[in-house]
Amino acid sequence: MWGAPTEPADSYYEPGKTLSARKWQAAFSPDGHLDIGKTLHRIQHGGIHPSIRGEVWEFLLGCYDPKSTFDEREQIRQHRRVQYARWKNECRETFPVVGSGKFITAPVITEDGVNANSTEMVKELASHGPLDKKVIQWMLTLHQIGLDVIRTDRTLVFYEKQENLSKLWDILSVYAWIDTDVVYCQGMSDLCSPMIILLEDEADAFWCFDRLMRRLRGNFRCTESSVGVETQLSNLAAGTQVIDPKLHQHLCRGDYLFAFRMLMVLFRREFSFCDSLYLWQMMWTLEYDPDLFSLYEEPESNIEKAEGSKGKAKSIRQCGKYERENLKIKSSDAPLPISVFLVASVLKDKSSKLLQEARGLDDVVKILNDITGNLDAKKACSGAMKLHKKYFKKAKKT
């Protein structure tokens, strides 16, 4: 479907261990309630069969509540498709290239709202008076999205079709329209690409991407003095200092900027396409929180649910292994995301080489670039869980 000559088949499919289509269907009750505990266990030990990966991801990312029924989920799905169509239509009315099967790679407007290349559609828009600040901000990103789209996963056969490139551009353009805080940043195309490959319906892919961005949008928030991902870089530095003080002392001169890309786009460049998909689903499985769906719903409904669930303990069995470990620790601090320990795992694996050969940031970047595409996702996840335990064991003593 989406492979390339350089991309092998999914090597993580293990008959008997992997969550297969048959086992996935058997995990639902007649009404549609999903046994999420058993499902998480199966994924953790054998991954997900490629044929059902998209629909399983919708649950792992919090698009649907495992306690919901088939009918309830279908109502939510149809409602979201209508909402996406409404937003996309707003974008199309503002800039008709959206939804046309095409996309742009050249600027159409300047920062002061002036037509950048004399296109008729921008002239028409400007003829109605000064452009709104939100519209200007949005239109300034459209060509950058296009430039990133043509560079994203370009070795995959899937993107040889113009319609798939334009679908990726459409989803990112609509997201930029509704998220006026983040709008669009480089790297978001890498996060969105797997969604449109795995989910055939464009609206479903959009909502899966939206849920992923709920987790990661803090990484893309920028101010005049800082970039959002800096918090995770600081967490990585603090974690490495506890886990491996010698390595930390050697690396801290570069402020851990070498890990910027890893954390920003969840290792999409460091692992092969298949490995990065496996890594993502393992991360989401290990971090799974059964309250995810309700946390992402509208604030009003959150208040009602919170009132109705006071005193009800979260079911440990329905949590991912990493989430269970964090609940046992009962720290007042917010738990570190597993991505921090995944980077630490990669650093630990290459610590000898880094200590011997790295004399500065450029050397660290070169060493890490040399392993791009050759990392083992399963080994990285296992290493991250071990380092997580080691971190809290050592942190307690300090």
Disulfide bonds with the S-S distance in Angstrom:
none
